Amino acid sequence: MAATRMQGRGPPAKGIELYSPNYFGACALGGVIACGPTHTSMTPLDLVKCRRQVDSSIYKSNLSAWRSIYAKEGLRGVFFGWSPTFVGYCFQGGGKYGFYEVFKYYYGEKLFPNTNKTIVYLGASASAEFLADMALCPFEAIKVRMQITLPPFASSLREGWSKVTAKEGYGGLYKGLYPLWGRQIPYTMVKFATFETTVGYIYRTLGKPKESYGALQQTGVSFLGGYIAGVGCAVISHPADVMVSKLNADRQASESAVQAMSRIYGNIGFKGLWNGLPVRIVMIGTLTAFQWLIYDSFKVSLGLPTTGGH
């Protein structure tokens, strides 16, 4: 399960020792590079998804939504909410990928060396996402409020942050933390465990060890494995994603998270938890594929092995 260097490459080119602090730091940086820009590029899809989750009748289709927004607000309107998305997912990506590598090594090699690999992947990814979401939550709260309120709650990350903290204190930035955990932890567990399992299956099907393939072929496998993992991620986490949007839009000051979720579910029902799913499958599948491609390409550029397939 532990990563090994590519056959014939020798030590990593820039002297990064596997499982050293520099290695885990490099993985965290790779996560920043993989997640921040990719999530930001999906802002137009995310904007429409969030608005349709809150009000399924607001637009007839995604295309009509973008046409309407562009006609009124131009390109800036189509990418509205990009700044909290970028900052939040840079933090989240660094934490998710960096801590995943840490926990995967310590759980699988140090604490529970004889444990089934899939269990290690699930435990490591859940632990990493638990921590990463604490950094993401404030920016996700601001992003959702900006995107789902018309007229917008705020026009920038700075304005949104000031408004929330002035009215609700810093606790207002974390009122969606529990449903965010409910969305992101299962999402990340599926993302990493499915990716690792899929990549391993691809190499077994090809019939040769991973190290016998070149860097381009290995990152191609990462892209394919990432897309397959992304589809599963989208489906399993979608109800919680809808609830996060609803909570940030409609949670009353006197309500606990459980009370708010119960009231919202009473209003939208089980069917309402699946609003916007097709858009999210396209968004998350593409997003996850490119994240793994970027992450593993970054690792290869440092002379480190790609993820999975061991």
N, C-alpha and C positions, 0 to 999 in steps of 0.2 A: 504494500500500500504506500510505503514511503516513496517519495519521488527519487528518481535516479538520474544521473547526467546522461545526455545523449551519447550513444556509443561512438567512440572515436573523437569526441570533442575534448576530452581531458577536463581539467578544472575550468569552471566558468571563466570566461574571457576577462572579466573585470575583477576577478578575485573575490566574488561573493560566495562565501561558504554556505552550503545548504544547511538550513535550520539554525542559522546564526541570527542575531538581531538585525544584521544588515539584510539578510535574506527576507525576513518577515517585513522589514521596512520597505524593501523593494516590492514585495507582493501588495502591501498597502498602497504604495504609489501607483502600481499597476491598476488597482481597483479604482482609485481616483480617476485615472485617465480613461478607464473603461466605462465608468458609470456616469460621471458628470456630463460629458459631451453627448453621450448616447441618449440619456434621459431628456436632455435639453432639446435634442433634435426631434423628439417625439412630442414636443409641447403642443403643436396643432391638433394631433390626435387626442392627447390627454385633455386639452381644453374642451373639445366637443364631447368626449366621453363623460367628463365630470358634469357638464351641464345637462346631458341627456340622462344621467343617473338621477339627478335631482328632479328634473322635469322632462319626462320622456316625450312630451308633445312640443317641446321648444323648437325642434328642427325636424323636418321630414326625413332628412338623410344627412350623412356626414358631408357630402359634396355640397348640398344646399346650405349647410351650416357654414362651411368655409367661404362660400360665395357671399353669404349674408354678412359675415364678419369682415371679410376683406372689403366689401363695398362700403361699409360704414367706417371702418377703422384702419384699413390698409394692412400691410404686412405686420406691423407692430401689434395689431389686434389679433392676428392669427397666432402669433407667438406670445400672447399675453400670459404672464406667469413664468417666463423663462428664468428670471433671476433667482427666485427662491428654489426653483427646480434645480438649477445648476449648482448652487451652493450646497443645498441639502443633500443632493445625490453624490457630490464630491466627498462630503463627510461620510455619508452612508457607504459608498463604494469602498473607500479606504478601510473603514471598519469591518465591513462584511468580508472582503477578500483577505485582508491582512489577518484578522482574527480567525478566519476559517483555516488558514494555513497553520496558525499557531495551535488551535484546538485539534485539528486533524493530526498534527505531529504528536502533541502531548497525549491525546486520548488513545491514538492508535499505536504509538511507539513506546510511550513511557508508562501510562496508567493502565491501559487495558490492551496489551499487545496481542492477545489471542482472540479478541472480539471480532465478530463478523464485520467486514469492511463497510457494508451498507449502514450498519448501526453507527459506526464511527462517523461516516459522512453525515448522517442525520443529526447526531449529537453535536458535532463540530459546527455545522451550519446553523443549527438552532441557537447555540451559544453565541456565535458571532453576530447573528442578526439581532438577538436580544440587546446587545451592547450598541450595535450600529444604529438601531432605531431611536435610541436616546439622543443621538446627534441629529437624526433626520427630522424628528417630530416637530420642532418649532417651525422649520421651513416648510414642511408639508402642510401644517395648519394654515400658514399664511398663503401658500400657493392655492390651496383649495378655496379659501375665502375669496381671494382675488378672482378666481376663475368662475365661481358659481353664482356670485351675486351680480345683479344687474340693476342699477349701474354698479361698477366694481367697488368692492370694499376698500381697495387701495390701488394706487397706480404703480407702486414699486415695492420692493422688499423692505426698504427702509421705512416707508410710510406705513406699511402693514404691521411691521414689528412695533413701531411706536404706538399705533392705534390699539393693538391687542394688549400690550403691557400697560398702557395708560388706563384702559377700561377694566381689564381683568387681572392685571398683574402677570408675572411670569408663568403662573399656573395656567393661564389661558392658552399658552403656547403648547401645553402638554395635555390638554383635555381630550385629545384624540389618541393618546399613547396606547391605551389598552386595545382599542380596535385596530390600531396600527400594528401592534404586536400580533393580533389575531390575523391580520392580513399578511404581514411580511414574514413571520416566522414559518408558517406552513409553505409559503411561496418559496422561501430560500431553501428550506429543507428539500422540497421537490427539485428546485433548480440545481442544487449541488449534487444530491444523491442520484437524480436521473442523469445528469450530465456525466458524472463519473461512471455510472453503470453503462450508459449508452456508448461512451468512448471505449470502454473496455470491450463491449460487445462488438463494436466495429472492428477493432484490431484483431479480436479472435476470429471474426468472420473473414477478414483479409488473410489470415493465416500466417502472419509474420509479426514479430515483436515490434513495438512502437519505435524502438531505437534504430530499426533498419530503414525507416522512412526519413525523408528530408524534412527540413523545417516547414516548407510550404505545404507539404502533404499533411504534416501533423496539425498545422493551424487550420487546414481545410476540414480535418476531422473535428477539430474544436468547434468550428462554425456549425457543422451539421449537428453535432451533439447538443450544441447550445440551442439551436432552433427547436429540436425535439423537446428538450427540457422546458423551453419557454412556453410551449403550448400547454403542457401540464401545469405549469406555474399559473398561467392565466385562469384556467378553469377552477383550480382548487382555491384560489385566493379571491375570486371575484365577489362573492357575497360580502366578504369583509371590506373589500375596496368600496363597494356601494355604501356600506354602513359608515365608513370613514368620511365619505363625501357628505352624507346626510347629517352626521353628527356635527361636523364643522359648520354646516349651514343652519342647523335647526335644533341644536341642544340648548335648552333653557338654563339660565343661571342657577336655578334651584335644584336641577335634576342631577342625580348621579348618572354615571355612564350606563349602568344597567337599566335604570328607569327610562333614560332617553332611548336606548336601543329597543326596549320593549314597546314604547310608544310609537317609534318609527316603524318597527316591524308590523305593528297593528295597522298602520296607515298604508303600507306598501305591499304587505303580504310576501309570500315566498317568491312569487313571480317577479316582484319588484326588485328582488335581490340580484336578478340576472340581467337587469337593464344594461345595455352597452357591451354585452359580452363579446359579440363578433369583432367589434372594434378593438377590444382589449386583447383578443387572441392574436390579431395581426400585429398590434403594437408590441406586446410582450414577446411574442415569438421572434420578431425581427430584432427587438432590443436585446434579448438574451443571447441570440446568435452573435451579434456584433460585439457584445460585451466579452464573451469568451474569446472571440477572434482577437480583439484588441488586447485583452489581458494576456493571453498566451503569446501573442506576437511581441508584446513588451518583454515578457520573461525570456523569450528566445533572443531578443536583442541584447540582453544582459548575459547571454551564455547559459541561461537556466533552462531546465526541462519544461515542456508543456505539462498541463494538468491532466491527470487520469491516464488510464491505459497500462497500469503497472500490476 
